[in-house]
Every structure is written in C-alpha cells, then in structure tokens.
C-alpha cells in the first residue's frame, strides 16, 4: 500500500512566518520526484520555489493561488511509492496478459502496478522491490530549505486522467486524498441543473457574509471549482448592479483593494516602524557632477570592465563612511545603545514589477569600483527576475537611493529600518552653474542625506554630505583607491 505523506510549508528563515502562493507547479495526479519544486511562493523577502522532500503521486493540494499560507500549514499530500501504470510501462516494463504494464522499478517514486481509489482510500499494488528505491521513497530527502535540493533532475510530470482509455486497458483513477491527511473534500450542492464544487472554507465564508448563493457563481477552477476570485468577482458585479446606501459599509463599487501582504506588506510594515521609531532628519546640497560623468566615460574604455554610475556613487559612499563611521550604525532600542558596525553592507533601492526591493552588497568597503559595478548588476538582474534570496535582501547597514531614475530632483526618503542613514541621488541635468568664476552650463545633481538624529548631530551629517559632494565634483580624490 502506498503511504500518503503530508508536506507542509517549511520554515523559510529570516523570521518569515507565512508566504503567498503565487503559482502551483504541479496538479493532483502528477508524479513528482524527491526535491522537485511543487509550488512558487512569495515571501516578504523574495519569490522562491518550494521543493517537496517526497517522491510519488500528488493526491491533494492546499490553498489557491493568491492565498496566504502560514509556516507549518499543509501544501500537498503525496502517495509515496505510487506511480501510474503508463509511467511504469514507459520505463521499460512489459504488458501483462490482462493488458496493464508491468512495473520496472524506474521512476521518481518507484514502480506500481495499479493506482486507484477504493472505499478505503488509495490502493496500490506493492511498490518496486528495489531496496534502494524503497528507502528513497520512504525517507524522502529530509530537505525543507527553500532553493536547496539533493537532486537536480525532475520527474516526468504525468497527469492521471480517471477513466481515460489507454490501449486494451483503462488508466486507473487518481487516488482520493485520505480524510486525515488531505483535509476536507469538495462540498457539492445540486440545484437540479448543475453541481456546485467548493473546497475552500474561506470561499464559503465570503459567500455567506455577502449573502451570495454559490449556485449563482460560475467556477473558473479545475472542473468548475469555485475559487475565491470567482466569489469576489460576483460580489463586485452584484454591488455594481444594485444601488448603494450612503451609510452602507463595505467596498464602494468600482474601487480597487490591494492586500498589504507579501513583499508589499513587509515594506509597509518597515516604513511604518521606521517613521514610528526613528527621529529622522534630512539635509541636501547641489553638486556639479560634470567631472564624475567624465571620469566614468574615461573608465569605460573598450576591453575594460564596465563601470556604472551607481557603482561610482557606491564607492564614494564607502569612502565617506570610512571618514564618518558613526553613520554606519543602528540603534538597539531595548539596550538604549548605539551599535557601530564594522562592515559596510551597502543596500541600493531597486524598483521591480513586484515593488521596491533593497538588495545588499556585502562588504562593500573591500570592493573596487569594478567589483561593485559587477555585483550591483548581478543583484539588479536577480531582483527583476524575482530570484533574490532572503540573505541578499537582509542585514544592510547603509542604503544608496538613486531616485533620479524616476526623473525627479530631490526626495526625503524613509530610512530603511533599522539603518541609521541613507544617501539619495536625484537626476543629473544640465543647469547654469558658476564654474571657475564664470557662468557655464554644467551637469548638476541634488544630493540628499537622511539620518537618524540619535546617532549623530547635524554637524556630522553635514560633514558626510559635503564630503560626498566634493567627491562627486572632484572624483580624482578617490580614483587612487578604486
């Protein structure tokens, strides 16, 4: 008999306690290998694929796409050792007299002669007799860390279509989930014309709260399953058709509500906490960036490693923090202490389709400008692809915010809690400027510096910003150290 095992959302580290289901990578009836990704989730840090430590046939999935799942909640159940006949036959088995293929022991979860659902739950013939295969099926990988697996290969994903003919025999139906392991079965309600399929208790609760008859809702899920989005769409459509009382509570017709969860929710909480805890102040100065742009052009000669403007600014930041180490710090509110940090882990703001993220360049003080440019480019590409790891988004000590890419001159940003300082860089634009005693058109940038007033006073903040501006105007001050 195949053993049904439940795989729950693992502890993703970095203090994360939940994740949002972005996309299912398997369906009920699919065959999965040990450590094959089964679902893509979004945490407060990044989007990651979650591998399942068991190999076999998926018998149930839990949670709709878009649903928030806490750590420890079930994701899927897997019938360990159960493999459909067609997959076993493909692996090199020979048909029996009755027409069903013989298992060869190949496949991700071991061979099985039959797979079906009887009154007592899933039933299978004995699995492969190979001790090695049986041990792998029973033990799983033991791996629950996101993004790490013990096997780089993935199983062939094959759907089990109940009742579908195949050769002289019929393919057996997919196993029904065990009641104890797979959660509640779909609720069906017949109205004489069609059957209403509902799995999620949340869907039923939303329908009850809005007085919605589920028989009036057309499900868009698999085999007509009614999803949360279907119910919410029907609620909005009904609200648009009916007059709304002035004093009525609830959604206004036509309004859009965006949940503050996942990456967006984590950012909102960090902003709130920063404004609540940190007494921040901002100072700013205009600087002539003409020479900085000329230095970058001179460095980007054919055959040399490409240097970005952001990398030059990052190098200026690390030099300024070496002069003003009190700004590379955080405040321990519980101990009422300022903690000065030995290394500069430089974060930089990056806008992506999923929102604002702050990748972190580790030990930026030890990197050359070419190395900074390469690492910033790598992290930016990973951010846009949604592939940054939690470690690459955590434990920054200072942030560089280039909001000039949005075409604006200045800003008073919110500090990236628990950091104590942030340098903001506006757009570089041609302006009239007094240069060497004469009026000229120069490339001018506005620099802003936001700092935690608990770690320093205005003199230190002003000294830091003035040094940064001097390096922007006369980059030769730093070229020897780059």
C-alpha positions as CSV (number, residue, x, y, z in Angstrom):
1,X,0.0,0.0,0.0
2,X,1.3,3.5,-0.8
3,X,1.8,5.7,2.1
4,X,0.3,9.2,1.9
5,X,2.6,11.8,3.4
6,X,1.8,15.5,4.0
7,X,4.3,18.2,3.1
8,X,3.9,21.5,4.9
9,X,5.3,24.9,4.2
10,X,8.8,24.8,5.7
11,X,10.4,27.5,7.8
12,X,11.9,29.9,5.2
13,X,14.2,31.6,7.7
14,X,14.9,35.3,8.4
15,X,11.9,35.4,10.8
16,X,9.4,34.7,8.0
17,X,6.1,33.2,9.2
18,X,4.0,33.0,6.1
19,X,4.1,33.1,2.3
20,X,1.6,33.7,-0.5
21,X,1.0,31.1,-3.1
22,X,2.0,32.6,-6.5
23,X,1.7,29.6,-8.8
24,X,1.2,25.9,-8.5
25,X,3.8,23.9,-10.4
26,X,2.0,20.5,-10.1
27,X,-1.5,19.3,-10.1
28,X,-3.3,16.5,-8.4
29,X,-2.3,13.3,-10.1
30,X,1.1,14.5,-11.2
31,X,4.2,12.3,-10.4
32,X,6.9,14.2,-8.6
33,X,10.5,13.3,-7.7
34,X,12.2,13.9,-4.5
35,X,13.1,17.6,-4.1
36,X,11.1,18.6,-7.2
37,X,9.6,22.1,-6.8
38,X,5.8,21.9,-6.4
39,X,4.8,25.5,-5.7
40,X,6.2,29.0,-6.2
41,X,5.5,31.3,-3.2
42,X,6.2,34.9,-2.4
43,X,7.5,35.8,1.0
44,X,8.2,39.2,2.5
45,X,11.8,38.8,1.1
46,X,11.5,37.2,-2.4
47,X,9.8,34.7,-4.7
48,X,11.0,31.2,-4.3
49,X,10.2,27.7,-5.5
50,X,9.5,25.2,-2.7
51,X,10.7,21.6,-3.3
52,X,8.9,18.6,-1.9
53,X,11.0,16.1,0.0
54,X,8.9,13.1,-1.1
55,X,8.6,11.3,-4.4
56,X,5.4,9.8,-5.6
57,X,1.9,10.9,-6.8
58,X,0.3,14.2,-5.7
59,X,-3.0,13.3,-4.1
60,X,-4.1,16.8,-2.9
61,X,-3.1,20.5,-2.9
62,X,-4.0,23.0,-0.3
63,X,-4.5,26.7,-0.9
64,X,-5.5,28.7,-4.0
65,X,-3.1,30.9,-5.9
66,X,-3.1,34.2,-4.1
67,X,-3.8,32.7,-0.7
68,X,-1.6,33.3,2.3
69,X,-0.2,30.2,3.9
70,X,1.4,30.1,7.4
71,X,4.6,28.2,8.1
72,X,3.6,24.6,9.1
73,X,0.4,24.6,7.1
74,X,0.0,21.7,4.6
75,X,0.9,22.3,0.9
76,X,0.5,18.9,-0.7
77,X,0.0,15.3,0.1
78,X,2.0,12.7,-1.8
79,X,1.3,9.0,-2.2
80,X,4.9,7.8,-1.7
81,X,5.6,4.8,-3.9
82,X,2.6,5.2,-6.1
83,X,3.3,5.5,-9.9
84,X,0.7,5.2,-12.6
85,X,0.9,2.3,-14.9
86,X,1.7,4.3,-18.0
87,X,4.8,5.7,-16.5
88,X,5.9,2.4,-15.2
89,X,5.4,0.9,-18.7
90,X,7.4,3.7,-20.3
91,X,10.3,2.9,-18.0
92,X,10.8,-0.4,-19.8
93,X,8.1,-2.8,-18.3
94,X,6.2,-5.3,-20.5
95,X,2.5,-5.6,-20.6
96,X,0.8,-8.3,-18.7
97,X,-1.7,-10.7,-20.1
98,X,-4.5,-8.5,-18.9
99,X,-3.1,-5.5,-20.8
100,X,-1.7,-3.5,-17.9
101,X,2.0,-2.7,-18.0
102,X,4.4,-4.3,-15.6
103,X,6.4,-2.1,-13.3
104,X,10.2,-2.0,-13.9
105,X,11.0,-0.1,-10.7
106,X,12.0,3.0,-12.6
107,X,10.6,6.4,-12.0
108,X,10.9,9.0,-9.3
109,X,8.7,7.4,-6.8
110,X,9.2,3.7,-7.6
111,X,7.0,1.4,-9.8
112,X,3.4,0.4,-9.0
113,X,1.2,-2.0,-10.9
114,X,-2.0,-0.1,-10.3
115,X,-3.3,3.1,-8.7
116,X,-6.9,3.6,-7.8
117,X,-9.3,4.8,-5.1
118,X,-11.5,2.3,-3.4
119,X,-13.9,2.7,-0.4
120,X,-11.0,2.6,2.0
121,X,-8.8,5.3,0.2
122,X,-5.9,4.9,-2.2
123,X,-4.9,1.4,-3.0
124,X,-1.8,0.3,-4.9
125,X,0.0,-2.9,-5.6
126,X,3.4,-3.4,-3.9
127,X,6.0,-0.9,-5.0
128,X,9.3,-1.7,-6.6
129,X,11.2,-4.4,-4.9
130,X,14.5,-2.4,-5.2
131,X,15.7,-1.8,-1.6
132,X,17.4,1.4,-2.7
133,X,14.2,2.7,-4.4
134,X,12.1,1.9,-1.4
135,X,14.4,3.6,1.0
136,X,14.4,6.8,-1.1
137,X,10.6,6.7,-1.3
138,X,10.1,6.2,2.4
139,X,12.6,8.6,3.8
140,X,12.3,11.5,1.3
141,X,15.2,13.9,1.0
142,X,14.8,15.3,4.5
143,X,15.3,18.7,2.9
144,X,12.9,21.5,3.7
145,X,15.0,24.6,2.9
146,X,13.8,26.7,0.0
147,X,16.0,26.7,-3.0
148,X,18.2,23.7,-2.0
149,X,17.7,20.2,-3.2
150,X,19.6,16.9,-3.3
151,X,18.8,16.2,-6.9
152,X,19.0,18.5,-9.9
153,X,16.7,16.2,-12.0
154,X,13.0,16.5,-12.0
155,X,10.4,13.7,-12.6
156,X,8.3,13.5,-15.7
157,X,5.0,15.1,-14.8
158,X,2.2,12.9,-15.9
159,X,-1.5,13.5,-15.3
160,X,-3.7,10.6,-14.3
161,X,-7.0,11.1,-16.1
162,X,-9.6,9.0,-14.4
163,X,-11.4,6.8,-16.8
164,X,-9.3,7.7,-19.9
165,X,-8.8,4.7,-22.1
166,X,-5.2,3.7,-22.9
167,X,-4.6,0.6,-25.1
168,X,-6.6,-2.6,-24.1
169,X,-6.8,-1.4,-20.5
170,X,-8.0,1.7,-18.9
171,X,-5.8,4.0,-16.9
172,X,-6.8,3.9,-13.2
173,X,-8.2,6.9,-11.5
174,X,-6.1,9.1,-9.3
175,X,-6.2,8.3,-5.6
176,X,-8.6,10.3,-3.5
177,X,-6.9,12.1,-0.6
178,X,-7.1,10.4,2.8
179,X,-9.5,12.2,5.1
180,X,-7.0,12.6,7.8
181,X,-4.1,13.8,5.6
182,X,-5.7,15.7,2.8
183,X,-8.2,17.9,4.5
184,X,-11.8,18.4,3.7
185,X,-13.3,17.0,0.5
186,X,-15.1,19.3,-2.0
187,X,-18.6,20.3,-1.0
188,X,-21.1,19.8,-3.7
189,X,-24.6,21.2,-3.9
190,X,-27.0,20.2,-6.6
191,X,-29.8,22.6,-7.8
192,X,-31.2,20.3,-10.4
193,X,-29.2,21.7,-13.3
194,X,-25.6,21.6,-12.2
195,X,-23.3,20.7,-9.3
196,X,-21.6,23.4,-7.3
197,X,-18.0,22.5,-6.3
198,X,-16.4,24.3,-3.3
199,X,-13.3,23.3,-1.4
200,X,-12.1,26.4,0.5
201,X,-13.9,27.2,3.8
202,X,-12.8,30.8,3.1
203,X,-14.8,30.8,-0.1
204,X,-17.9,29.6,1.7
205,X,-17.5,32.2,4.4
206,X,-17.1,35.1,2.0
207,X,-20.2,33.9,0.2
208,X,-22.2,33.8,3.5
209,X,-21.0,37.2,4.6
210,X,-22.3,38.7,1.4
211,X,-25.5,36.7,1.2
212,X,-24.3,35.1,-2.0
213,X,-25.8,31.8,-3.2
214,X,-22.9,29.7,-4.6
215,X,-25.3,28.2,-7.2
216,X,-25.2,31.6,-8.8
217,X,-21.5,31.6,-9.2
218,X,-19.7,30.1,-12.1
219,X,-16.4,28.5,-11.0
220,X,-13.3,29.1,-13.1
221,X,-11.1,26.5,-11.3
222,X,-10.3,23.0,-12.4
223,X,-13.5,21.0,-13.2
224,X,-15.7,24.0,-12.3
225,X,-14.2,24.6,-8.9
226,X,-15.3,27.9,-7.4
227,X,-12.4,30.0,-6.3
228,X,-12.1,33.0,-4.1
229,X,-11.7,35.2,-7.1
230,X,-14.9,33.9,-8.5
231,X,-16.9,34.8,-5.4
232,X,-15.3,38.2,-5.1
233,X,-15.9,39.0,-8.7
234,X,-19.6,38.1,-8.3
235,X,-19.8,40.3,-5.1
236,X,-18.4,43.2,-7.1
237,X,-20.7,42.6,-10.0
238,X,-23.7,42.5,-7.7
239,X,-22.6,45.7,-5.9
240,X,-22.3,47.5,-9.3
241,X,-25.8,46.4,-10.3
242,X,-27.5,47.4,-7.0
243,X,-27.9,50.9,-5.6
244,X,-25.5,51.6,-2.6
245,X,-26.8,53.3,0.5
246,X,-24.9,56.4,1.6
247,X,-24.2,55.0,5.0
248,X,-23.5,51.4,3.9
249,X,-20.2,49.9,4.9
250,X,-18.0,47.7,2.8
251,X,-16.4,48.2,-0.7
252,X,-17.5,51.0,-2.9
253,X,-18.5,50.0,-6.4
254,X,-15.5,50.4,-8.8
255,X,-12.9,50.7,-6.1
256,X,-9.8,48.5,-6.1
257,X,-8.4,46.9,-3.0
258,X,-4.9,45.7,-2.9
259,X,-3.9,43.4,0.0
260,X,-0.9,44.6,2.1
261,X,0.8,41.2,2.2
262,X,3.9,39.5,0.9
263,X,6.6,41.9,-0.3
264,X,4.2,44.9,-0.3
265,X,3.1,44.2,3.3
266,X,6.6,43.7,4.5
267,X,7.7,47.1,3.0
268,X,4.6,48.8,4.5
269,X,5.4,47.5,8.0
270,X,9.1,48.5,7.7
271,X,8.1,52.0,6.6
272,X,5.6,52.3,9.5
273,X,8.2,51.1,12.0
274,X,10.8,53.5,10.7
275,X,8.6,56.5,11.0
276,X,7.4,55.4,14.4
277,X,10.8,54.7,15.9
278,X,13.4,56.8,14.2
279,X,13.6,60.6,14.6
280,X,15.0,61.3,11.1
281,X,16.2,64.5,9.6
282,X,17.3,65.4,6.0
283,X,19.8,67.8,4.6
284,X,20.7,68.3,0.9
285,X,23.1,70.1,-1.4
286,X,23.5,70.6,-5.1
287,X,26.7,69.3,-6.7
288,X,28.4,69.7,-10.1
289,X,28.6,66.1,-11.5
290,X,30.3,67.0,-14.8
291,X,33.6,65.6,-13.8
292,X,32.1,62.5,-12.3
293,X,30.4,61.7,-15.7
294,X,33.7,62.4,-17.5
295,X,35.6,60.0,-15.1
296,X,33.0,57.3,-15.8
297,X,33.5,57.8,-19.6
298,X,37.2,57.6,-19.2
299,X,37.0,54.3,-17.2
300,X,34.6,52.6,-19.7
301,X,37.2,52.2,-22.4
302,X,36.9,49.2,-24.8
303,X,38.0,46.0,-23.2
304,X,37.8,47.3,-19.7
305,X,35.1,46.1,-17.2
306,X,32.0,48.3,-17.4
307,X,31.6,50.7,-14.5
308,X,28.1,52.1,-13.7
309,X,27.3,55.5,-12.3
310,X,25.7,53.8,-9.3
311,X,28.9,51.9,-8.6
312,X,30.9,55.2,-8.6
313,X,28.4,56.6,-6.1
314,X,28.6,53.4,-4.0
315,X,32.4,53.7,-3.9
316,X,32.0,57.4,-2.8
317,X,29.6,56.2,0.0
318,X,32.1,53.6,1.4
319,X,34.9,56.3,1.4
320,X,32.6,58.7,3.2
321,X,31.6,56.1,5.8
322,X,35.2,55.4,6.5
323,X,35.6,59.0,7.5
324,X,32.3,59.1,9.4
325,X,31.9,55.6,10.8
326,X,29.2,56.7,13.3
327,X,26.7,56.7,10.4
328,X,27.3,53.0,9.6
329,X,25.3,52.1,12.7
330,X,22.0,51.1,14.2
331,X,20.2,51.8,17.5
332,X,19.4,49.0,20.0
333,X,16.3,50.4,21.5
334,X,16.0,47.7,24.1
335,X,19.5,48.3,25.5
336,X,19.4,52.0,24.7
337,X,22.7,51.8,22.8
338,X,24.1,52.9,19.5
339,X,25.8,50.0,17.7
340,X,28.5,51.0,15.3
341,X,29.0,48.2,12.7
342,X,32.4,47.1,11.4
343,X,31.5,46.3,7.8
344,X,29.5,48.3,5.2
345,X,26.8,46.1,3.8
346,X,25.5,48.6,1.2
347,X,21.9,48.4,0.1
348,X,20.6,50.1,-3.0
349,X,17.0,50.7,-3.9
350,X,15.7,48.8,-7.0
351,X,12.3,49.2,-8.5
352,X,10.8,45.9,-9.8
353,X,7.4,44.7,-11.1
354,X,6.8,43.3,-7.6
355,X,7.6,46.6,-5.9
356,X,10.6,48.3,-4.3
357,X,13.3,46.0,-3.0
358,X,16.7,46.8,-1.5
359,X,19.4,44.2,-2.5
360,X,22.6,44.3,-0.3
361,X,26.2,44.3,-1.5
362,X,28.2,42.5,1.3
363,X,31.4,44.0,2.5
364,X,31.2,46.9,0.0
365,X,34.2,48.6,1.7
366,X,36.5,45.9,0.4
367,X,35.4,46.0,-3.2
368,X,36.9,48.0,-6.1
369,X,34.6,50.1,-8.2
370,X,34.6,47.4,-10.9
371,X,33.7,44.8,-8.4
372,X,30.9,47.0,-7.0
373,X,29.6,47.5,-10.6
374,X,29.5,43.8,-11.3
375,X,27.8,42.9,-8.0
376,X,25.2,45.7,-8.4
377,X,24.4,44.5,-11.9
378,X,24.0,40.8,-10.7
379,X,21.7,41.8,-7.9
380,X,19.7,44.1,-10.1
381,X,19.1,41.3,-12.6
382,X,18.1,38.9,-9.8
383,X,15.7,41.4,-8.3
384,X,13.9,42.0,-11.6
385,X,13.6,38.2,-12.1
386,X,12.3,37.8,-8.6
387,X,15.2,35.5,-7.8
388,X,16.8,37.3,-4.9
389,X,17.4,35.1,-1.8
390,X,16.3,36.3,1.7
391,X,20.0,36.7,2.6
392,X,20.6,39.0,-0.4
393,X,17.8,41.3,0.9
394,X,18.7,41.4,4.6
395,X,21.2,42.9,7.1
396,X,22.1,46.1,5.2
397,X,23.9,48.8,7.2
398,X,23.5,51.8,4.8
399,X,21.3,52.5,1.7
400,X,22.0,54.3,-1.5
401,X,18.8,55.5,-3.2
402,X,19.1,56.7,-6.8
403,X,15.6,58.2,-7.3
404,X,16.9,60.3,-10.2
405,X,16.0,57.4,-12.5
406,X,12.4,58.5,-12.0
407,X,13.2,61.9,-13.3
408,X,13.0,63.8,-10.0
409,X,15.5,66.1,-8.4
410,X,15.0,65.6,-4.7
411,X,13.3,63.5,-2.0
412,X,13.1,63.0,1.7
413,X,13.1,59.2,1.9
414,X,12.1,57.0,4.8
415,X,15.1,55.3,6.4
416,X,15.4,51.5,5.8
417,X,14.8,50.4,9.4
418,X,17.0,49.7,11.4
419,X,19.7,51.5,9.4
420,X,20.7,55.0,10.6
421,X,21.4,56.7,7.3
422,X,20.5,56.9,3.5
423,X,22.0,58.9,0.7
424,X,19.6,60.0,-2.0
425,X,20.7,60.9,-5.5
426,X,18.4,63.0,-7.9
427,X,18.6,63.2,-11.7
428,X,21.7,64.7,-13.3
429,X,20.5,67.6,-15.5
430,X,22.2,70.5,-17.4
431,X,21.9,73.7,-15.4
432,X,23.5,77.2,-15.3
433,X,26.4,76.9,-12.8
434,X,29.3,79.2,-11.8
435,X,32.4,77.2,-12.7
436,X,35.9,78.7,-12.1
437,X,34.4,82.1,-11.7
438,X,32.3,82.1,-14.8
439,X,28.8,81.1,-15.7
440,X,28.6,77.9,-17.6
441,X,26.2,75.0,-18.3
442,X,27.2,72.1,-16.1
443,X,25.7,68.7,-15.2
444,X,24.1,69.3,-11.8
445,X,22.7,66.8,-9.3
446,X,20.9,67.2,-6.0
447,X,22.1,65.0,-3.1
448,X,20.0,64.4,0.0
449,X,21.1,62.8,3.2
450,X,18.6,61.4,5.7
451,X,19.9,60.3,9.0
452,X,18.8,59.1,12.5
453,X,19.3,62.1,14.7
454,X,20.0,59.7,17.7
455,X,23.3,58.6,16.2
456,X,24.7,62.0,15.2
457,X,24.0,65.7,15.1
458,X,23.7,68.0,12.1
459,X,27.5,68.7,12.0
460,X,28.3,65.0,11.4
461,X,25.6,64.7,8.8
462,X,26.6,67.9,7.1
463,X,30.2,66.8,7.0
464,X,29.3,63.5,5.5
465,X,27.2,65.1,2.8
466,X,29.8,67.7,2.0
467,X,32.5,65.1,1.5
468,X,30.2,63.1,-0.8
469,X,29.5,66.3,-2.8
470,X,33.3,67.1,-3.0
471,X,34.0,63.6,-4.4
472,X,31.2,64.0,-7.0
473,X,32.7,67.3,-8.1
474,X,36.3,66.1,-7.9
475,X,36.3,62.3,-8.3
476,X,40.1,62.3,-8.7
477,X,40.1,62.4,-4.9
478,X,39.0,58.7,-4.9
479,X,40.5,57.3,-8.1
480,X,43.6,56.0,-6.5
481,X,41.5,53.9,-4.1
482,X,39.2,52.5,-6.8
